[in-house]
Amino acid sequence: MTARPRMHLAVRFPAAEDTAVWTAPRAGSRIAFPACEHLARTAERGRFDFLLLDEGLRLPEHRGRPHDLDPVGWPEPVTVLNALAAGTTWLGLAATADTAVGEPYELARRIGTLDHLSGGRAAWRVAATPDTAGNFRPGAHPERAPRSTRTAEFVTVAKLLWDSWTPDGTPRPFTHRGRHFDLAGAFGPPPSPQGRPVVIQGDESEEARELAAATADVLLTRHGSWETARARRAEVRRRLAAHGRAPQDLKIMPAVTVVLGDTAAEAHERAAGIRRRRVTPQYARYVLERLWGVDLSGHDPDGPLPGIAPRSGDAETLARVGRWRALAEAKGLSSRETVIEASGGPSFVGTPDSVAADLDAHVRAGTADGFALAADGLEEFVDRVVPLLQERGVFRTEYQGTTLRSHLGLDHLVREARAQMTQTKGKTA
């Protein structure tokens, strides 16, 4: 009998672009360390693979002013994770770091130090945000096309540095001459027990998906329909094969939100409340201004949709506005209610039993290797859903290894890389 695939679970904190997390009655501080510590210990109690700290180098703005989609104030992720390394034993610790600014050596050194101090539990989530560099120095932001090549080279150099030590524990001099980076020397932090930090990549663009297929260990995706998930899996496998990689070399983990209730009706009522909290009047007006392309500062979000035509005359915008008008008319919705309805809701809503069954079904069908949960509701998920997943035999009851790569089943990648390094050393000796 074929063994059932094991599920991987992660939690994201703060949950980017989710105001509801911070307006929820039980939400803690996103800045105070005890909130992060409690989240990490809860995830470890639930035998999660890793905790991911998002990064926010610049507040999102619209029409020259911050909007309320994201929380104000973001701590530096690696600093927080260094502190969490001392208070956890098994949990993987993933930091988001942006390639739009900074240098590969500095980033590789920080993540490499975290990996060494945590005993091989560090990961780097690669980010390339277009509007962050202005907070650092004038002219720092590269244009869009070179930015993708800078990110790819940034990742290449970081992995070169992490792999620069020989298998017998000797730092080996490195040299890199590229379009964006030119460096040579020896890398400081020695390899950790997992050999190299785990690399996490998103799929928000064509370039990001290709980079993930070539270099990443984990691919974070958006949750979608079964058809979307199957198509994504096929695309990922095609890209992996083109780079000489096997399907199991990259774990696909959709970012999801879960809302539980004692009954299905209660869960859906809670989910509706979350959607209302997320789409504030200010945020609803922001969405309308982005879609219509005009100043709607005087528009009442609790009134009907704007009666004017959108500034953009492209077919996609006109079709979307048409769908929104039809939705609002059919259901008698205000502007804000239309945005709430059109923006969708939490990924999995239901009783603990139904949510566990749905998660299990996705993994068994091969549409995902696991899930990255939003921070809100983690404690309830750990207490009510994780035991059901364990009973189904789809999720671990205890950690079987000490490193993040062992949690993810990716030890073989480092072993193969080290074997190749040994062979290369033998040929050049």
Order of alpha helices (4+ residues) and beta strands (2+ residues): beta-alpha-alpha-beta-beta-beta-alpha-beta-alpha-beta-alpha-beta-beta-beta-alpha-beta-alpha-beta-beta-alpha-alpha-alpha-alpha-beta-alpha-beta-alpha-alpha-alpha-alpha
